[in-house]
Amino acid sequence: MTDMETIVSLCKRRGFIFQSSEIYGGTGSCWDYGPLGVLLKNNVKRAWWRDNVELRSDMVGLDASILMATRVWKASGHLDHFTDPMVDCKACKRRFRSDKIDEEPWTHYCEAAKGNKFIIPAGEACKHCNHRRSLCPACGKGELTEPRQFNLMFKTFMGPVEDEAAVTYLRPETAQGIFVNFDNVLQSMRLKLPFGIAQIGKAFRNEITPGNFTFRTREFEQMEIEYFVMPGTDEEWHQRWLDERFAWYPKYGMTKENLRLREHEKDELAHYAKRTADIEYKFPMGWSELEGIANRTDFDLKQHAKFSGRALEYFDEETKQKVVPYVIEPSAGADRATLAFMVDAYNQEEVRGEKRVVLRFHPELAPVKIAVLPLLKKNDRIVETAKKLCADLRKRWYSVYDDTASIGRLYRRQDEVGTPFCVTVDVQTVGDDKAAADDKVTIRDRDTMQQIRVPLANVPEIMSKLMEGAWAEIAASADYKIPAKESSSL
Protein backbone atom coordinates (compact mmCIF):
# COMPACT_ATOMS: atom_id res chain seq x y z
CA MET A 1 0.00 0.00 0.00
CA THR A 2 1.19 3.50 -0.81
CA ASP A 3 1.91 6.18 1.80
CA MET A 4 -0.31 9.17 2.48
CA GLU A 5 2.26 11.66 1.17
CA THR A 6 2.04 10.09 -2.29
CA ILE A 7 -1.76 10.34 -2.25
CA VAL A 8 -1.67 13.98 -1.08
CA SER A 9 0.82 14.87 -3.84
CA LEU A 10 -1.29 13.19 -6.52
CA CYS A 11 -4.44 14.89 -5.27
CA LYS A 12 -2.93 18.36 -5.58
CA ARG A 13 -1.13 17.73 -8.88
CA ARG A 14 -4.14 16.29 -10.66
CA GLY A 15 -6.89 18.48 -9.21
CA PHE A 16 -8.55 16.16 -6.69
CA ILE A 17 -8.04 17.98 -3.38
CA PHE A 18 -6.36 21.28 -2.42
CA GLN A 19 -5.44 22.82 0.93
CA SER A 20 -8.13 25.31 1.90
CA SER A 21 -7.06 28.97 1.67
CA GLU A 22 -3.62 27.87 0.49
CA ILE A 23 -2.60 31.30 -0.86
CA TYR A 24 -3.01 32.65 2.68
CA GLY A 25 -0.92 29.90 4.23
CA GLY A 26 -3.72 27.37 4.46
CA THR A 27 -6.38 26.59 7.04
CA GLY A 28 -5.50 23.61 9.19
CA SER A 29 -7.42 20.41 8.48
CA CYS A 30 -9.69 22.08 5.92
CA TRP A 31 -9.68 20.88 2.32
CA ASP A 32 -11.19 21.97 -0.99
CA TYR A 33 -12.26 19.38 -3.54
CA GLY A 34 -10.93 20.32 -6.96
CA PRO A 35 -12.46 19.62 -10.40
CA LEU A 36 -11.75 15.86 -10.31
CA GLY A 37 -12.19 15.52 -6.56
CA VAL A 38 -15.73 16.88 -6.57
CA LEU A 39 -16.62 14.48 -9.39
CA LEU A 40 -15.20 11.52 -7.45
CA LYS A 41 -16.88 12.47 -4.18
CA ASN A 42 -20.21 13.15 -5.92
CA ASN A 43 -20.00 9.74 -7.59
CA VAL A 44 -19.44 8.07 -4.21
CA LYS A 45 -22.44 9.90 -2.75
CA ARG A 46 -24.55 9.17 -5.82
CA ALA A 47 -23.81 5.44 -5.64
CA TRP A 48 -24.62 5.41 -1.91
CA TRP A 49 -27.89 7.32 -2.41
CA ARG A 50 -29.00 5.17 -5.32
CA ASP A 51 -28.32 1.89 -3.51
CA ASN A 52 -29.73 2.94 -0.15
CA VAL A 53 -32.65 5.16 -1.16
CA GLU A 54 -33.69 4.96 -4.79
CA LEU A 55 -33.47 1.17 -5.12
CA ARG A 56 -35.25 0.46 -1.81
CA SER A 57 -38.98 0.67 -1.21
CA ASP A 58 -38.48 1.04 2.56
CA MET A 59 -36.33 4.19 2.44
CA VAL A 60 -36.96 7.91 1.95
CA GLY A 61 -34.61 10.88 1.95
CA LEU A 62 -34.22 14.10 3.90
CA ASP A 63 -32.09 17.24 3.82
CA ALA A 64 -32.28 18.89 7.24
CA SER A 65 -30.96 22.29 8.27
CA ILE A 66 -27.44 22.59 9.66
CA LEU A 67 -28.59 25.09 12.32
CA MET A 68 -31.07 23.64 14.80
CA ALA A 69 -32.67 24.63 18.09
CA THR A 70 -30.19 24.51 20.96
CA ARG A 71 -32.52 22.21 22.93
CA VAL A 72 -31.98 19.55 20.25
CA TRP A 73 -28.39 19.19 21.45
CA LYS A 74 -29.43 19.18 25.09
CA ALA A 75 -31.90 16.37 24.42
CA SER A 76 -29.42 14.36 22.35
CA GLY A 77 -26.76 14.57 25.04
CA HIS A 78 -24.26 16.48 22.92
CA LEU A 79 -24.11 19.47 25.28
CA ASP A 80 -23.24 17.21 28.19
CA HIS A 81 -21.45 14.23 26.69
CA PHE A 82 -19.94 15.19 23.32
CA THR A 83 -16.46 15.78 24.69
CA ASP A 84 -12.89 14.54 24.34
CA PRO A 85 -10.17 14.68 27.03
CA MET A 86 -7.64 17.39 26.16
CA VAL A 87 -4.15 18.23 27.41
CA ASP A 88 -1.98 21.29 26.68
CA CYS A 89 1.79 21.59 26.33
CA LYS A 90 3.03 24.19 28.81
CA ALA A 91 5.91 25.12 26.48
CA CYS A 92 4.65 25.19 22.88
CA LYS A 93 0.93 25.50 23.79
CA ARG A 94 -0.07 22.70 21.40
CA ARG A 95 -3.18 20.74 22.34
CA PHE A 96 -3.76 17.01 22.12
CA ARG A 97 -6.39 14.40 22.85
CA SER A 98 -5.01 12.67 25.90
CA ASP A 99 -6.54 9.31 24.92
CA LYS A 100 -4.89 9.41 21.45
CA ILE A 101 -1.58 11.06 22.27
CA ASP A 102 0.46 7.88 22.04
CA GLU A 103 -0.90 7.05 18.58
CA GLU A 104 1.31 9.70 16.97
CA PRO A 105 5.12 9.84 16.48
CA TRP A 106 6.88 11.82 19.23
CA THR A 107 9.89 14.13 19.44
CA HIS A 108 12.73 13.14 21.77
CA TYR A 109 16.02 14.85 22.68
CA CYS A 110 18.11 11.89 23.77
CA GLU A 111 20.71 12.43 26.51
CA ALA A 112 22.32 9.10 25.64
CA ALA A 113 22.98 10.41 22.14
CA LYS A 114 24.42 13.81 23.07
CA GLY A 115 21.04 15.49 23.11
CA ASN A 116 20.32 14.73 19.46
CA LYS A 117 16.75 15.09 18.27
CA PHE A 118 14.88 11.96 17.15
CA ILE A 119 11.36 11.35 15.87
CA ILE A 120 10.24 8.13 17.55
CA PRO A 121 7.44 6.01 15.98
CA ALA A 122 4.11 5.98 17.79
CA GLY A 123 4.05 3.86 20.94
CA GLU A 124 7.74 2.96 20.75
CA ALA A 125 10.63 3.71 23.07
CA CYS A 126 13.91 5.41 22.15
CA LYS A 127 16.40 2.81 20.90
CA HIS A 128 19.31 4.64 22.53
CA CYS A 129 18.04 5.21 26.05
CA ASN A 130 14.83 3.12 26.15
CA HIS A 131 12.95 6.23 27.28
CA ARG A 132 9.20 6.44 26.54
CA ARG A 133 7.25 9.59 25.85
CA SER A 134 6.38 11.65 28.89
CA LEU A 135 6.65 15.20 27.53
CA CYS A 136 4.93 16.97 24.62
CA PRO A 137 5.07 14.77 21.48
CA ALA A 138 5.39 17.85 19.24
CA CYS A 139 8.18 19.91 20.78
CA GLY A 140 9.65 17.18 22.99
CA LYS A 141 10.37 19.63 25.83
CA GLY A 142 7.18 20.86 27.48
CA GLU A 143 5.24 19.19 30.27
CA LEU A 144 1.57 18.41 29.65
CA THR A 145 -1.33 19.67 31.76
CA GLU A 146 -3.82 17.38 33.45
CA PRO A 147 -6.60 16.19 31.07
CA ARG A 148 -9.82 18.20 30.95
CA GLN A 149 -12.99 17.67 28.92
CA PHE A 150 -13.43 19.73 25.75
CA ASN A 151 -16.78 19.98 23.94
CA LEU A 152 -16.39 19.35 20.22
CA MET A 153 -19.33 21.41 18.98
CA PHE A 154 -18.75 24.66 17.11
CA LYS A 155 -20.61 27.48 18.85
CA THR A 156 -21.98 30.50 16.99
CA PHE A 157 -24.71 33.13 17.35
CA MET A 158 -27.97 33.44 15.47
CA GLY A 159 -29.14 36.99 14.86
CA PRO A 160 -27.52 40.42 15.32
CA VAL A 161 -26.94 40.22 19.10
CA GLU A 162 -24.18 38.00 20.46
CA ASP A 163 -25.58 36.96 23.84
CA GLU A 164 -26.49 33.68 25.52
CA ALA A 165 -30.01 33.76 24.11
CA ALA A 166 -28.58 33.81 20.58
CA VAL A 167 -26.20 30.87 21.04
CA THR A 168 -26.56 28.04 18.54
CA TYR A 169 -24.32 25.29 17.23
CA LEU A 170 -23.18 23.89 13.92
CA ARG A 171 -24.51 20.35 13.92
CA PRO A 172 -21.92 17.70 14.88
CA GLU A 173 -23.91 14.98 13.08
CA THR A 174 -26.80 14.72 10.63
CA ALA A 175 -28.73 12.14 12.68
CA GLN A 176 -30.62 14.57 14.92
CA GLY A 177 -32.20 16.28 11.91
CA ILE A 178 -33.76 12.92 11.09
CA PHE A 179 -34.99 12.21 14.61
CA VAL A 180 -36.73 15.56 15.07
CA ASN A 181 -38.47 15.06 11.70
CA PHE A 182 -39.57 11.51 12.48
CA ASP A 183 -43.25 12.36 12.89
CA ASN A 184 -43.27 14.77 9.93
CA VAL A 185 -41.91 12.10 7.60
CA LEU A 186 -44.07 9.34 9.09
CA GLN A 187 -47.31 11.27 8.62
CA SER A 188 -46.56 12.82 5.24
CA MET A 189 -45.28 9.62 3.61
CA ARG A 190 -47.65 7.12 5.35
CA LEU A 191 -44.79 4.78 6.14
CA LYS A 192 -44.97 1.42 7.89
CA LEU A 193 -42.30 -0.18 10.05
CA PRO A 194 -39.62 -1.08 9.27
CA PHE A 195 -38.55 2.00 7.29
CA GLY A 196 -35.54 4.26 7.03
CA ILE A 197 -34.72 7.92 6.51
CA ALA A 198 -31.44 8.72 4.77
CA GLN A 199 -29.49 11.95 4.58
CA ILE A 200 -26.23 13.23 3.13
CA GLY A 201 -24.99 16.46 4.61
CA LYS A 202 -22.30 18.52 6.26
CA ALA A 203 -21.34 18.14 9.91
CA PHE A 204 -18.81 20.01 12.04
CA ARG A 205 -16.62 18.91 14.93
CA ASN A 206 -13.99 21.05 16.60
CA GLU A 207 -11.47 18.22 16.71
CA ILE A 208 -8.53 18.75 19.06
CA THR A 209 -6.04 16.92 16.84
CA PRO A 210 -7.38 16.51 13.31
CA GLY A 211 -5.10 15.06 10.65
CA ASN A 212 -4.22 12.31 8.20
CA PHE A 213 -5.33 14.37 5.22
CA THR A 214 -9.13 14.19 4.77
CA PHE A 215 -9.57 11.32 7.24
CA ARG A 216 -10.20 13.51 10.29
CA THR A 217 -11.28 17.09 9.66
CA ARG A 218 -13.35 19.73 11.39
CA GLU A 219 -15.78 20.06 8.47
CA PHE A 220 -16.90 16.85 6.81
CA GLU A 221 -19.82 15.18 5.07
CA GLN A 222 -21.84 12.27 6.39
CA MET A 223 -23.97 9.66 4.64
CA GLU A 224 -26.34 8.49 7.38
CA ILE A 225 -29.39 6.28 7.70
CA GLU A 226 -31.75 6.00 10.64
CA TYR A 227 -33.66 2.76 10.15
CA PHE A 228 -36.72 2.43 12.41
CA VAL A 229 -37.81 -1.05 13.48
CA MET A 230 -40.21 -2.71 15.90
CA PRO A 231 -38.74 -3.30 19.36
CA GLY A 232 -37.63 -6.89 19.60
CA THR A 233 -36.49 -7.03 15.96
CA ASP A 234 -33.61 -4.61 16.40
CA GLU A 235 -30.83 -7.19 16.81
CA GLU A 236 -31.83 -9.01 13.62
CA TRP A 237 -31.99 -5.75 11.65
CA HIS A 238 -28.68 -4.59 13.08
CA GLN A 239 -26.98 -7.71 11.76
CA ARG A 240 -28.68 -7.31 8.37
CA TRP A 241 -27.33 -3.79 8.03
CA LEU A 242 -23.86 -4.89 9.13
CA ASP A 243 -23.79 -7.52 6.41
CA GLU A 244 -25.21 -5.23 3.74
CA ARG A 245 -22.93 -2.29 4.43
CA PHE A 246 -19.83 -4.49 4.66
CA ALA A 247 -20.64 -5.86 1.18
CA TRP A 248 -21.19 -2.40 -0.33
CA TYR A 249 -17.55 -1.30 -0.55
CA PRO A 250 -16.24 -4.34 -2.48
CA LYS A 251 -19.18 -3.90 -4.86
CA TYR A 252 -17.44 -0.75 -6.06
CA GLY A 253 -13.99 -2.27 -6.31
CA MET A 254 -12.55 -1.96 -2.82
CA THR A 255 -10.22 -4.81 -1.90
CA LYS A 256 -11.91 -7.14 0.61
CA GLU A 257 -8.63 -7.83 2.39
CA ASN A 258 -8.41 -4.12 3.26
CA LEU A 259 -11.72 -4.23 5.14
CA ARG A 260 -12.60 -5.67 8.51
CA LEU A 261 -15.40 -5.48 11.08
CA ARG A 262 -14.58 -4.38 14.63
CA GLU A 263 -17.04 -4.72 17.50
CA HIS A 264 -17.07 -1.97 20.11
CA GLU A 265 -16.24 -3.12 23.62
CA LYS A 266 -18.78 -2.33 26.33
CA ASP A 267 -16.61 0.41 27.81
CA GLU A 268 -16.39 2.28 24.49
CA LEU A 269 -20.07 2.15 23.52
CA ALA A 270 -21.83 5.51 23.20
CA HIS A 271 -24.33 6.26 25.96
CA TYR A 272 -27.24 5.51 23.62
CA ALA A 273 -25.91 2.33 22.00
CA LYS A 274 -26.90 -1.28 22.64
CA ARG A 275 -24.32 -2.55 20.15
CA THR A 276 -21.98 -0.88 17.65
CA ALA A 277 -19.59 -2.30 15.09
CA ASP A 278 -17.25 -0.37 12.81
CA ILE A 279 -16.29 -1.20 9.26
CA GLU A 280 -12.58 -0.41 9.25
CA TYR A 281 -10.28 0.15 6.29
CA LYS A 282 -6.53 -0.36 6.19
CA PHE A 283 -5.50 3.24 5.49
CA PRO A 284 -1.81 4.19 5.09
CA MET A 285 -1.77 5.10 8.79
CA GLY A 286 -3.31 1.77 9.80
CA TRP A 287 -6.75 0.31 10.45
CA SER A 288 -9.27 3.10 11.02
CA GLU A 289 -13.03 3.58 10.99
CA LEU A 290 -14.75 3.89 7.63
CA GLU A 291 -18.34 3.46 8.77
CA GLY A 292 -20.13 2.74 12.03
CA ILE A 293 -23.35 0.72 12.38
CA ALA A 294 -25.04 1.26 15.74
CA ASN A 295 -28.14 -0.04 17.48
CA ARG A 296 -29.30 3.21 19.08
CA THR A 297 -32.37 1.58 20.71
CA ASP A 298 -35.24 4.03 21.35
CA PHE A 299 -33.03 6.57 23.13
CA ASP A 300 -33.24 9.42 20.61
CA LEU A 301 -36.98 9.42 19.99
CA LYS A 302 -37.72 9.20 23.73
CA GLN A 303 -35.30 12.01 24.51
CA HIS A 304 -36.76 14.36 21.91
CA ALA A 305 -40.30 13.48 23.01
CA LYS A 306 -39.32 14.30 26.59
CA PHE A 307 -37.65 17.64 25.82
CA SER A 308 -40.12 18.82 23.16
CA GLY A 309 -43.36 17.60 24.69
CA ARG A 310 -44.31 15.99 21.37
CA ALA A 311 -45.06 12.26 21.19
CA LEU A 312 -42.77 10.52 18.71
CA GLU A 313 -44.50 7.18 18.33
CA TYR A 314 -45.69 4.69 15.75
CA PHE A 315 -49.22 3.24 15.79
CA ASP A 316 -49.12 -0.49 15.11
CA GLU A 317 -52.28 -1.52 13.23
CA GLU A 318 -51.91 -5.19 14.21
CA THR A 319 -51.69 -4.71 17.98
CA LYS A 320 -53.57 -1.39 18.03
CA GLN A 321 -50.83 -0.02 20.25
CA LYS A 322 -48.44 2.89 20.06
CA VAL A 323 -44.76 1.98 20.19
CA VAL A 324 -41.50 3.91 20.16
CA PRO A 325 -39.39 2.32 17.40
CA TYR A 326 -35.82 1.17 17.87
CA VAL A 327 -33.23 2.64 15.51
CA ILE A 328 -30.39 1.07 13.54
CA GLU A 329 -27.90 3.66 12.30
CA PRO A 330 -25.42 2.98 9.48
CA SER A 331 -23.25 6.13 9.48
CA ALA A 332 -20.56 6.58 6.82
CA GLY A 333 -18.24 9.45 6.04
CA ALA A 334 -18.34 10.67 2.44
CA ASP A 335 -14.82 12.10 2.78
CA ARG A 336 -13.40 8.95 4.37
CA ALA A 337 -15.07 6.75 1.77
CA THR A 338 -13.67 8.92 -1.03
CA LEU A 339 -10.19 8.76 0.49
CA ALA A 340 -10.42 4.98 0.96
CA PHE A 341 -11.54 4.41 -2.61
CA MET A 342 -8.64 6.55 -3.84
CA VAL A 343 -6.04 4.79 -1.68
CA ASP A 344 -7.39 1.40 -2.72
CA ALA A 345 -7.39 2.32 -6.41
CA TYR A 346 -3.81 3.61 -6.44
CA ASN A 347 -1.38 1.39 -8.32
CA GLN A 348 2.14 1.92 -9.61
CA GLU A 349 3.77 -0.39 -12.13
CA GLU A 350 6.48 -0.48 -14.77
CA VAL A 351 5.57 -0.60 -18.46
CA ARG A 352 8.43 -0.95 -20.94
CA GLY A 353 10.87 0.58 -18.48
CA GLU A 354 8.63 3.54 -17.54
CA LYS A 355 6.58 4.13 -14.42
CA ARG A 356 2.82 4.00 -14.88
CA VAL A 357 0.60 5.39 -12.12
CA VAL A 358 -2.99 4.27 -12.44
CA LEU A 359 -6.09 4.72 -10.31
CA ARG A 360 -8.18 1.61 -10.86
CA PHE A 361 -11.53 3.17 -9.98
CA HIS A 362 -14.75 1.28 -10.56
CA PRO A 363 -16.40 2.89 -13.63
CA GLU A 364 -19.29 4.09 -11.43
CA LEU A 365 -16.88 6.09 -9.27
CA ALA A 366 -14.31 7.27 -11.81
CA PRO A 367 -14.39 11.10 -12.12
CA VAL A 368 -13.95 10.99 -15.91
CA LYS A 369 -15.58 8.05 -17.63
CA ILE A 370 -14.23 8.52 -21.16
CA ALA A 371 -11.41 10.57 -22.71
CA VAL A 372 -11.69 11.30 -26.43
CA LEU A 373 -8.26 11.88 -27.95
CA PRO A 374 -7.37 13.04 -31.50
CA LEU A 375 -4.24 11.40 -32.88
CA LEU A 376 -3.35 14.58 -34.81
CA LYS A 377 -4.53 17.88 -33.38
CA LYS A 378 -3.69 19.78 -36.60
CA ASN A 379 -5.98 17.59 -38.72
CA ASP A 380 -9.27 19.47 -38.81
CA ARG A 381 -11.35 16.42 -39.73
CA ILE A 382 -9.91 14.38 -36.87
CA VAL A 383 -10.45 17.20 -34.37
CA GLU A 384 -14.01 17.88 -35.56
CA THR A 385 -14.92 14.18 -35.38
CA ALA A 386 -13.36 13.77 -31.94
CA LYS A 387 -15.11 16.83 -30.48
CA LYS A 388 -18.48 15.74 -31.87
CA LEU A 389 -18.03 12.25 -30.43
CA CYS A 390 -17.06 13.70 -27.05
CA ALA A 391 -20.16 15.93 -27.04
CA ASP A 392 -22.37 12.96 -27.86
CA LEU A 393 -20.84 10.77 -25.15
CA ARG A 394 -21.04 13.55 -22.57
CA LYS A 395 -24.84 13.43 -22.78
CA ARG A 396 -24.63 10.17 -20.82
CA TRP A 397 -21.13 9.92 -19.31
CA TYR A 398 -18.75 12.62 -18.10
CA SER A 399 -16.26 12.75 -20.97
CA VAL A 400 -13.31 15.00 -21.81
CA TYR A 401 -11.50 15.99 -25.00
CA ASP A 402 -7.72 16.41 -24.80
CA ASP A 403 -5.17 17.21 -27.52
CA THR A 404 -2.43 18.82 -25.42
CA ALA A 405 0.23 16.09 -25.74
CA SER A 406 1.27 12.99 -27.65
CA ILE A 407 -1.12 10.07 -27.49
CA GLY A 408 1.16 8.13 -25.14
CA ARG A 409 1.34 10.99 -22.65
CA LEU A 410 -2.42 11.47 -22.90
CA TYR A 411 -2.95 7.83 -22.02
CA ARG A 412 -0.72 8.20 -18.95
CA ARG A 413 -2.59 11.31 -17.81
CA GLN A 414 -5.90 9.49 -17.99
CA ASP A 415 -4.46 6.45 -16.21
CA GLU A 416 -3.32 8.68 -13.36
CA VAL A 417 -6.82 10.11 -12.80
CA GLY A 418 -8.57 6.78 -13.22
CA THR A 419 -10.38 7.21 -16.54
CA PRO A 420 -11.60 3.71 -17.52
CA PHE A 421 -11.62 4.19 -21.31
CA CYS A 422 -9.89 6.31 -23.93
CA VAL A 423 -11.25 6.66 -27.46
CA THR A 424 -8.77 7.69 -30.16
CA VAL A 425 -9.80 9.24 -33.47
CA ASP A 426 -7.10 8.86 -36.15
CA VAL A 427 -6.47 9.27 -39.88
CA GLN A 428 -8.12 5.94 -40.66
CA THR A 429 -11.30 7.16 -38.97
CA VAL A 430 -11.76 10.18 -41.24
CA GLY A 431 -9.71 9.13 -44.28
CA ASP A 432 -7.21 11.12 -46.33
CA ASP A 433 -5.97 11.46 -49.93
CA LYS A 434 -4.56 7.93 -49.88
CA ALA A 435 -7.42 6.00 -48.28
CA ALA A 436 -11.12 6.34 -47.64
CA ALA A 437 -12.48 6.70 -44.11
CA ASP A 438 -13.22 3.46 -42.26
CA ASP A 439 -15.44 5.26 -39.72
CA LYS A 440 -13.85 3.35 -36.85
CA VAL A 441 -12.15 4.45 -33.64
CA THR A 442 -9.80 2.80 -31.15
CA ILE A 443 -11.00 2.14 -27.60
CA ARG A 444 -8.32 1.56 -24.96
CA ASP A 445 -8.97 -0.14 -21.62
CA ARG A 446 -7.23 1.45 -18.64
CA ASP A 447 -6.52 -1.70 -16.65
CA THR A 448 -5.30 -4.08 -19.37
CA MET A 449 -4.07 -1.39 -21.78
CA GLN A 450 -5.64 -3.49 -24.55
CA GLN A 451 -7.06 -1.64 -27.54
CA ILE A 452 -9.88 -2.58 -29.91
CA ARG A 453 -11.13 -0.92 -33.06
CA VAL A 454 -14.89 -0.50 -33.37
CA PRO A 455 -17.37 1.35 -35.61
CA LEU A 456 -17.75 5.00 -34.66
CA ALA A 457 -21.55 4.74 -34.81
CA ASN A 458 -21.54 1.91 -32.26
CA VAL A 459 -19.41 3.62 -29.62
CA PRO A 460 -22.33 4.65 -27.28
CA GLU A 461 -23.80 1.14 -27.37
CA ILE A 462 -20.40 -0.46 -26.79
CA MET A 463 -19.59 1.95 -23.95
CA SER A 464 -22.79 0.94 -22.15
CA LYS A 465 -21.55 -2.63 -22.06
CA LEU A 466 -17.99 -1.67 -21.16
CA MET A 467 -19.17 0.36 -18.18
CA GLU A 468 -20.84 -2.82 -16.92
CA GLY A 469 -17.58 -4.76 -17.10
CA ALA A 470 -17.92 -6.46 -20.49
CA TRP A 471 -14.45 -5.63 -21.85
CA ALA A 472 -13.48 -9.30 -22.40
CA GLU A 473 -16.72 -9.96 -24.27
CA ILE A 474 -16.42 -6.87 -26.46
CA ALA A 475 -12.72 -7.43 -27.11
CA ALA A 476 -13.38 -11.02 -28.18
CA SER A 477 -15.95 -9.89 -30.74
CA ALA A 478 -14.00 -6.88 -32.08
CA ASP A 479 -12.67 -7.25 -35.61
CA TYR A 480 -9.28 -5.71 -34.77
CA LYS A 481 -7.30 -5.90 -31.54
CA ILE A 482 -4.03 -4.19 -30.61
CA PRO A 483 -1.76 -6.08 -28.16
CA ALA A 484 -1.64 -4.85 -24.58
CA LYS A 485 2.10 -4.06 -24.74
CA GLU A 486 2.25 -0.35 -25.01
CA SER A 487 4.99 2.25 -25.25
CA SER A 488 4.80 5.90 -24.35
CA SER A 489 5.21 6.82 -28.01
CA LEU A 490 1.94 5.21 -29.07
MOWOGI-V120892 format. One record per backbone hydrogen bond with DSSP energy under -1.0 kcal/mol. NH is the residue of the N-H (numbers start at 1). CO is the residue of the C=O. Records with the same first field share a line. If there is no record, write none. Layout:
BEGIN
NH=CO, CO
END
This chain:
BEGIN
7=3
8=4
9=5
10=6
11=7
12=8
13=9
14=10
16=11
18=32
20=30
22=19
24=21
25=22
26=21
27=20
30=27
32=18
34=16
36=15
37=15
38=34
40=36
41=37
42=38
43=39
44=40
45=41
46=42
47=43
48=44
49=45
50=46
51=47
52=48
53=49
54=49
55=50
56=53
60=196
62=198
72=69
74=70
75=71
76=72
79=73
81=77
82=78
83=81
84=150
86=148
87=96
89=94
90=143
93=89
96=87
98=85
100=97
103=100
106=120
107=137
108=118
110=116
114=111
115=110
116=113
118=108
120=106
124=121
126=131
130=126
136=142
140=136
145=88
148=86
150=84
152=82
156=168
158=166
163=161
166=163
167=164
168=156
170=154
178=175
179=175
180=176
182=179
185=181
186=182
187=183
188=184
189=185
191=186
195=228
196=58
197=226
198=60
199=224
201=222
203=220
204=171
205=218
206=152
207=205
211=216
215=212
216=211
220=203
222=201
223=332
224=199
225=330
226=197
227=328
228=195
229=326
233=230
237=233
238=234
239=235
240=236
241=237
242=238
243=239
244=240
245=241
246=242
247=243
251=247
252=249
253=250
254=249
258=255
259=256
260=280
262=278
264=276
268=265
273=270
274=295
277=293
278=262
279=291
280=260
281=288
282=258
283=281, 286
286=283
288=281
290=279
291=279
292=331
293=277
294=329
295=275
296=327
299=296
302=298
303=299
304=300
305=301
306=302
307=303
308=304
309=305
314=323
316=321
320=316
323=314
326=229
327=297
328=227
329=294
331=292
332=223
333=290
334=221
337=333
338=334
339=335
340=336
341=337
342=338
343=339
344=340
345=341
346=342
347=358
349=356
351=354
354=351
356=349
358=347
359=415
360=345
361=359
365=362
366=362
369=398
370=398
371=421
372=400
373=423
375=425
379=376
383=379
384=380
385=381
386=382
387=383
388=384
389=385
390=386
391=387
392=388
393=389
394=390
396=393
397=393
400=370
402=372
410=406
411=407
412=408
413=409
414=410
415=411
416=412
418=415
419=414
421=369
422=444
423=371
424=442
425=373
430=426
431=427
432=435
438=428
439=429
441=454
442=424
443=452
444=422
445=450
446=420
449=445
451=482
452=443
453=480
454=441
456=439
458=455
459=456
462=458
463=459
464=460
465=461
466=462
467=463
469=466
470=465
474=470
475=471
476=472
477=473
478=474
482=451
490=487
END
